[in-house]
Amino acid sequence: MKTFKQFQEGIKTKLAIGGLMALPFAMQKVKDKFDPIQKLRDKKQTEKQKDYEAKTGTTKQDGYFYDPTVNRK
């Protein structure tokens, strides 16, 4: 059987390894949340979409074909 000290060392090692493995995922979440360039890209993309919809006369609700038999999912 392991002693209490050996048991604690094993837990510390496993927690450290798990934390290091989870670090890239956590950093990506933080980057996505606070990335001002991505917000600017999203804003430009929605502006492009609105311009396209204004030119073509379509919206996201009706799509290219307004016939409900064609737009079935």
Order of alpha helices (4+ residues) and beta strands (2+ residues): alpha-alpha
